[in-house]
């Protein structure tokens, strides 16, 4: 009995000690496993957070509204309201030797004044893309290919002469620039300068009545002495020339920024040295995260665009030659990034 009791007691003590050791080893194993998993997770998290982002995107919508109302105002005046809707999208890629910039701009503005129909005040549809490659990460010079396309959404009218005969339409005109050259810019997002010795400029006038009139530099239709059309006006005009563009963006002081875009183009074959100019300057005054005021100036000169006026007052418009075009914008509205 005593011998059996001793054997049984020793066996139980042995099993308990083994069990305790097993529990200790199991707890150690679980602890080491959890610690290893946390290190792996932390390692993965660091790796994920350290992945560089090469794409930068901008999605921006804005609306500017201006309203004037008069009630028993002895100085007189007309009630009016105007609005301008803008959309802007950017998709920019930058990595080591490569830069690829893409930008789409859409704006449309209308004005309603007492006693007048709704009138268009702004109408822009633009697409821009530029690809650049540099030989190393130190150089600020990029070999570049450039593409841009410009047109409008709806008919345009010269309201001072007539509000029934359009002087421009969608794809009439439309401008396409395609060329190769070089870009300089340490920070191409804020400043860049592009020079192309070989750029194709195509002008499209897909409305036949405007093409027949020779609008925007296309070859006009030919007519006989009785006014019968012999040949249609051409819908396209192609030029090859030199293009220089520059863009600059900076914050002058806190909440006040300026963006300047300028381009010069001259054609090798037709009137070389006669330079087309397009210069746009915009000031942005930030009130808060959503409200901002804008002041803009847009100056253009294109020798192919002839201004239409009624010089003799007979009700028929005549082409008066190319002139400097200027547009000024001032507004306050809401700006949302999404």
C-alpha positions as CSV (number, residue, x, y, z in Angstrom):
1,X,0.0,0.0,0.0
2,X,2.7,2.4,1.0
3,X,4.8,1.5,-2.0
4,X,1.8,1.9,-4.3
5,X,0.9,5.2,-2.7
6,X,4.4,6.5,-3.2
7,X,4.5,5.4,-6.8
8,X,1.1,7.0,-7.5
9,X,2.0,10.2,-5.7
10,X,5.4,10.5,-7.5
11,X,3.6,9.9,-10.8
12,X,1.1,12.6,-10.1
13,X,3.8,15.1,-9.0
14,X,5.7,14.2,-12.2
15,X,2.7,14.8,-14.4
16,X,1.9,18.1,-12.7
17,X,5.4,19.3,-13.2
18,X,5.2,18.3,-16.9
19,X,1.9,20.0,-17.3
20,X,3.2,23.2,-15.7
21,X,6.2,23.2,-17.9
22,X,4.0,22.6,-20.9
23,X,1.8,25.5,-20.0
24,X,4.9,27.7,-19.6
25,X,6.3,26.6,-22.9
26,X,2.9,27.1,-24.6
27,X,2.6,30.6,-23.1
28,X,6.1,31.4,-24.3
29,X,5.3,30.1,-27.8
30,X,2.2,32.2,-28.0
31,X,4.0,35.3,-26.8
32,X,6.8,34.8,-29.3
33,X,4.2,34.2,-32.1
34,X,2.2,37.3,-31.3
35,X,5.4,39.4,-31.1
36,X,6.6,38.1,-34.4
37,X,3.2,38.8,-36.0
38,X,3.2,42.3,-34.6
39,X,6.7,42.8,-36.1
40,X,5.5,41.5,-39.4
41,X,2.5,43.8,-39.4
42,X,4.5,46.8,-38.3
43,X,7.0,45.9,-41.1
44,X,4.3,45.7,-43.6
45,X,2.7,48.9,-42.4
46,X,6.0,50.8,-42.7
47,X,6.6,49.3,-46.1
48,X,3.1,50.4,-47.2
49,X,3.4,53.9,-45.9
50,X,6.8,54.3,-47.4
51,X,5.6,53.5,-51.0
52,X,6.2,56.7,-52.9
53,X,3.2,58.3,-54.7
54,X,4.1,59.3,-58.3
55,X,0.6,60.5,-59.3
56,X,-0.9,63.8,-58.2
57,X,-4.5,64.6,-59.0
58,X,-6.7,67.7,-58.8
59,X,-10.5,67.8,-59.0
60,X,-11.9,71.3,-58.6
61,X,-15.3,72.9,-59.1
62,X,-16.1,76.5,-58.8
63,X,-19.1,78.8,-59.2
64,X,-19.1,82.6,-59.2
65,X,-22.4,84.6,-59.0
66,X,-23.0,88.3,-59.3
67,X,-26.3,90.0,-58.9
68,X,-27.5,93.6,-59.2
69,X,-31.0,94.8,-58.3
70,X,-32.6,98.2,-58.3
71,X,-35.8,99.4,-56.6
72,X,-36.8,103.0,-57.0
73,X,-33.2,103.9,-57.7
74,X,-33.2,107.5,-58.9
75,X,-29.8,107.1,-60.7
76,X,-31.4,104.3,-62.8
77,X,-30.0,100.9,-63.8
78,X,-31.0,97.5,-65.0
79,X,-31.4,94.4,-62.8
80,X,-29.0,91.7,-63.8
81,X,-27.6,88.4,-62.6
82,X,-24.7,86.4,-63.9
83,X,-23.1,83.1,-63.1
84,X,-19.9,81.3,-64.0
85,X,-19.4,77.6,-63.6
86,X,-15.9,76.1,-63.8
87,X,-14.4,72.6,-63.7
88,X,-10.7,71.7,-63.6
89,X,-9.1,68.3,-63.5
90,X,-5.4,67.5,-63.3
91,X,-3.6,64.1,-63.5
92,X,0.2,64.6,-63.1
93,X,2.9,61.9,-63.0
94,X,6.5,62.5,-61.9
95,X,9.1,59.8,-61.3
96,X,12.9,60.1,-61.7
97,X,13.4,60.9,-65.3
98,X,9.8,61.2,-66.4
99,X,7.1,63.9,-66.1
100,X,3.6,63.6,-67.6
101,X,1.1,66.4,-67.0
102,X,-2.5,66.3,-68.0
103,X,-5.1,69.1,-67.5
104,X,-8.7,69.7,-68.5
105,X,-10.4,73.0,-68.1
106,X,-14.1,73.7,-68.6
107,X,-15.8,77.0,-68.0
108,X,-19.2,78.4,-68.9
109,X,-20.8,81.7,-67.9
110,X,-24.1,83.4,-68.6
111,X,-25.7,86.7,-67.9
112,X,-29.4,87.7,-67.7
113,X,-30.1,91.4,-67.8
114,X,-33.5,93.1,-67.5
115,X,-35.1,93.4,-70.9
116,X,-32.6,91.1,-72.6
117,X,-32.4,87.4,-73.4
118,X,-29.9,85.2,-71.7
119,X,-26.4,85.8,-73.0
120,X,-23.1,83.9,-72.8
121,X,-20.2,85.6,-71.1
122,X,-17.6,82.8,-71.0
123,X,-17.2,79.5,-72.8
124,X,-14.0,77.4,-72.7
125,X,-13.2,73.7,-73.3
126,X,-9.5,72.9,-73.2
127,X,-7.3,69.8,-72.9
128,X,-3.6,69.9,-72.3
129,X,-1.0,67.1,-72.1
130,X,2.8,67.2,-71.9
131,X,5.3,64.4,-71.6
132,X,8.8,65.1,-70.6
133,X,12.0,63.0,-70.2
134,X,15.3,64.0,-68.8
135,X,18.7,62.2,-69.0
136,X,19.3,62.2,-65.2
137,X,17.6,63.3,-61.9
138,X,19.8,66.4,-61.6
139,X,19.1,68.1,-64.9
140,X,16.2,70.6,-65.1
141,X,15.9,70.2,-68.9
142,X,13.4,67.8,-70.3
143,X,12.9,66.5,-73.8
144,X,9.2,67.0,-74.3
145,X,6.2,66.3,-76.5
146,X,3.2,68.7,-76.2
147,X,-0.5,68.4,-77.0
148,X,-3.3,70.9,-76.5
149,X,-6.8,71.3,-77.8
150,X,-9.2,74.2,-77.5
151,X,-12.8,74.9,-78.5
152,X,-16.1,76.0,-77.0
153,X,-19.4,74.4,-76.0
154,X,-22.1,76.6,-77.6
155,X,-22.7,79.3,-80.3
156,X,-21.1,82.7,-79.8
157,X,-22.6,86.0,-80.9
158,X,-21.4,89.5,-81.4
159,X,-24.2,91.1,-79.3
160,X,-23.3,94.6,-80.3
161,X,-24.2,93.8,-83.9
162,X,-26.6,90.9,-83.9
163,X,-27.8,88.2,-81.5
164,X,-29.2,86.0,-84.2
165,X,-26.1,85.2,-86.4
166,X,-23.5,83.1,-84.7
167,X,-19.9,84.1,-85.2
168,X,-18.5,80.9,-83.6
169,X,-19.8,77.4,-82.7
170,X,-18.7,74.1,-81.2
171,X,-15.6,73.0,-83.2
172,X,-15.8,76.3,-85.2
173,X,-13.2,77.1,-84.3
174,X,-11.2,74.4,-82.6
175,X,-7.4,74.6,-82.3
176,X,-5.0,71.6,-82.0
177,X,-1.3,72.0,-81.2
178,X,1.1,69.0,-81.5
179,X,4.8,69.4,-81.2
180,X,8.2,68.3,-79.8
181,X,10.7,70.4,-78.0
182,X,12.3,71.0,-74.7
183,X,11.1,72.1,-71.2
184,X,13.0,73.8,-68.5
185,X,11.7,73.8,-65.0
186,X,13.2,72.8,-61.6
187,X,9.7,72.5,-60.3
188,X,7.4,72.0,-63.3
189,X,4.3,72.3,-61.1
190,X,5.1,75.9,-60.2
191,X,7.3,77.1,-63.2
192,X,8.1,75.7,-66.6
193,X,9.1,77.1,-69.9
194,X,8.6,75.1,-73.2
195,X,10.2,75.7,-76.5
196,X,9.3,73.8,-79.7
197,X,11.0,74.5,-83.0
198,X,8.5,72.1,-84.7
199,X,4.8,72.4,-83.8
200,X,1.8,71.6,-85.9
201,X,-1.2,74.0,-85.5
202,X,-4.5,72.8,-86.9
203,X,-7.5,75.1,-87.1
204,X,-10.9,73.4,-87.5
205,X,-14.0,75.2,-88.7
206,X,-16.6,72.4,-89.0
207,X,-19.6,74.8,-89.5
208,X,-19.8,75.2,-93.3
209,X,-21.3,78.7,-93.3
210,X,-18.4,80.0,-91.2
211,X,-16.0,78.0,-93.4
212,X,-17.5,79.5,-96.5
213,X,-17.0,82.9,-95.1
214,X,-13.3,82.2,-94.4
215,X,-13.6,82.6,-90.7
216,X,-10.6,82.0,-88.5
217,X,-8.1,81.9,-91.4
218,X,-9.5,78.9,-93.4
219,X,-9.7,79.2,-97.2
220,X,-13.2,80.7,-98.0
221,X,-15.6,79.5,-100.6
222,X,-15.5,80.9,-104.2
223,X,-18.6,82.3,-106.0
224,X,-19.5,83.3,-109.5
225,X,-20.7,86.7,-110.5
226,X,-24.3,85.7,-109.7
227,X,-23.4,84.6,-106.2
228,X,-23.5,80.9,-106.8
229,X,-21.0,78.9,-104.8
230,X,-18.4,77.2,-107.0
231,X,-16.3,75.6,-104.3
232,X,-16.9,75.1,-100.6
233,X,-14.7,76.8,-98.0
234,X,-12.1,74.5,-96.4
235,X,-12.9,73.2,-92.9
236,X,-9.2,73.0,-91.8
237,X,-6.1,75.0,-91.9
238,X,-2.7,73.5,-91.1
239,X,0.4,75.4,-90.1
240,X,3.9,74.4,-88.9
241,X,5.9,76.8,-86.8
242,X,7.7,77.7,-83.6
243,X,5.9,77.6,-80.2
244,X,7.0,79.0,-76.9
245,X,5.0,78.7,-73.8
246,X,5.6,79.5,-70.1
247,X,3.6,78.9,-67.0
248,X,4.2,80.3,-63.5
249,X,2.4,79.9,-60.2
250,X,3.2,81.4,-56.8
251,X,1.7,82.5,-53.6
252,X,2.4,86.3,-53.3
253,X,1.3,86.5,-49.7
254,X,-0.8,84.3,-47.5
255,X,-4.1,83.5,-49.2
256,X,-3.2,85.5,-52.4
257,X,-1.8,83.6,-55.4
258,X,-1.2,84.3,-59.1
259,X,-1.0,82.0,-62.1
260,X,0.3,83.2,-65.5
261,X,0.1,81.3,-68.7
262,X,1.6,82.8,-71.9
263,X,2.3,81.4,-75.4
264,X,3.8,82.7,-78.6
265,X,3.4,81.1,-82.0
266,X,4.6,81.9,-85.5
267,X,4.2,80.0,-88.7
268,X,7.2,79.0,-90.9
269,X,5.3,79.0,-94.2
270,X,2.6,81.7,-93.8
271,X,3.7,85.1,-92.7
272,X,6.8,84.1,-90.6
273,X,7.4,86.6,-87.8
274,X,3.8,87.5,-87.4
275,X,3.3,86.2,-83.8
276,X,0.1,84.9,-82.3
277,X,-0.1,85.8,-78.6
278,X,-2.2,84.2,-75.8
279,X,-1.6,85.5,-72.3
280,X,-3.8,84.7,-69.3
281,X,-3.2,86.0,-65.8
282,X,-5.4,85.1,-62.8
283,X,-5.2,86.3,-59.2
284,X,-6.9,84.2,-56.5
285,X,-7.9,85.7,-53.2
286,X,-8.7,83.0,-50.7
287,X,-11.3,84.0,-48.0
288,X,-11.6,80.5,-46.4
289,X,-11.5,76.9,-47.4
290,X,-14.4,77.3,-49.8
291,X,-15.0,81.0,-50.6
292,X,-12.6,82.9,-52.8
293,X,-12.4,85.9,-55.1
294,X,-10.8,86.0,-58.6
295,X,-9.4,88.7,-60.8
296,X,-8.4,87.7,-64.3
297,X,-7.1,89.1,-67.5
298,X,-7.0,87.3,-70.9
299,X,-5.3,88.9,-73.9
300,X,-5.1,87.4,-77.3
301,X,-3.9,88.3,-80.8
302,X,-4.2,86.1,-83.8
303,X,-3.7,87.5,-87.3
304,X,-6.1,84.8,-88.7
305,X,-9.0,86.0,-86.7
306,X,-10.7,89.0,-88.3
307,X,-13.0,91.2,-86.3
308,X,-16.5,91.5,-87.7
309,X,-18.1,95.0,-87.4
310,X,-20.8,97.0,-89.2
311,X,-18.7,100.0,-90.3
312,X,-21.3,101.7,-92.6
313,X,-24.4,101.0,-90.5
314,X,-26.2,99.1,-93.3
315,X,-26.9,96.1,-91.2
316,X,-24.3,94.0,-92.9
317,X,-21.1,93.0,-91.1
318,X,-17.7,93.4,-92.7
319,X,-14.4,91.9,-91.7
320,X,-12.2,94.7,-90.3
321,X,-8.9,92.8,-89.9
322,X,-7.2,91.3,-86.9
323,X,-7.2,93.2,-83.6
324,X,-6.1,92.7,-80.0
325,X,-8.7,90.7,-78.0
326,X,-9.0,91.3,-74.3
327,X,-11.2,89.8,-71.6
328,X,-11.3,90.8,-67.9
329,X,-13.0,88.8,-65.2
330,X,-13.8,89.7,-61.6
331,X,-16.0,87.5,-59.3
332,X,-16.5,86.0,-56.0
333,X,-17.7,82.5,-55.4
334,X,-17.3,79.0,-54.0
335,X,-14.4,76.7,-54.8
336,X,-14.6,73.0,-53.9
337,X,-11.9,70.3,-54.2
338,X,-13.2,66.8,-54.4
